Amino acid sequence: MRILFAEDDAELRARLTPDLKAAGFAVDRADNGVDAEFMGDEVQYDAVILYLGLPQRAGLEVLRNWRARGNRLPVLVLTARDAWYEKVEGFKAGADDYLGKPFHVEELLARLKALVRRGGGQEGSRLQVAD
């Protein structure tokens, strides 16, 4: 399963990437909204972890742009903005899930795996050829 982790906090990216890889994800990383938007349009991802406070282009704008172009990739918004009205704004923009900071890694992984399952990904499945 391949995911895009769009987060500008280098320390958080460095801390979470090993956990994501240990959970079976191949992780591509972006540290700004321009790169994240481009990557999300050009690469086939099973899901995206999208931080709203990205530099150069805000995560919410990236999400709106994806949805306006018909890009339906599953998006888990990760942000410190977790007031109810901010969550509603994120869902209206096209988020599939929303997780406020601080968070537990186990919850992030569980939500991400659920997104992949709902998006038609193969998380947890077995590949078998012939008998």
Secondary structure, DSSP 8 states (H G I E B T S, - for coil): -EEEEE-S-HHHHHHHHHHHHHTT-EEEEESSHHHHHHHHHHS--SEEEEETT-SSS-HHHHHHHHHHTT----EEEEES--SHHHHHHHHHHT-SEEEESS--HHHHHHHHHHHHHHTT--TT-------
